[in-house]
Amino acid sequence: MKQKKSEFISFRTTDDVKDLLEKLSETHDRPLSDVIHQLLKSFINDPPQQLPIPKKK
């Protein structure tokens, strides 16, 4: 049975990430929320061994 999307999450991000998500949304003709959902599902299905840690400047 397919799960209904019922949970709401709000988060802060940078302009770069927002621009990327919006570009993906336009490219694939999908709502922004669906793009985020699909990216997270992909992450769940194939999680990395370790999260990338940004280098300190």
C-alpha positions in Angstrom: 0.0 0.0 0.0 1.3 3.4 -0.9 1.9 5.8 2.0 0.1 9.1 2.0 2.3 12.1 2.4 1.0 13.6 5.6 3.9 15.1 7.4 5.0 18.7 7.1 8.7 19.7 7.5 10.2 23.2 7.3 13.9 23.9 7.0 16.3 26.6 6.3 18.8 26.4 3.4 21.2 28.5 1.3 20.3 30.3 -1.9 22.5 27.8 -3.8 20.6 24.8 -2.6 17.2 26.5 -3.1 18.2 27.4 -6.7 19.3 23.9 -7.4 16.0 22.4 -6.1 14.0 25.0 -8.1 15.9 24.1 -11.2 15.3 20.4 -10.8 11.6 21.2 -10.2 11.4 23.1 -13.5 13.5 20.6 -15.4 11.4 17.6 -14.3 8.1 19.5 -14.2 7.5 18.4 -10.6 6.5 20.4 -7.5 9.5 21.4 -5.3 8.2 19.2 -2.5 8.2 16.2 -4.8 11.8 16.9 -5.9 12.9 16.9 -2.2 10.8 13.8 -1.5 12.4 11.9 -4.4 15.9 13.0 -3.4 15.3 11.7 0.1 13.8 8.5 -1.1 16.9 8.0 -3.2 19.1 8.6 -0.2 17.1 6.1 1.9 17.3 3.4 -0.8 21.1 3.9 -1.2 22.5 5.6 1.9 26.2 6.6 1.8 28.6 5.0 4.1 29.4 8.3 5.6 27.9 11.8 5.3 30.1 14.3 3.6 31.7 16.6 6.1 32.5 20.1 4.7 36.1 21.2 5.0 36.8 24.0 7.4 38.1 27.1 5.7 
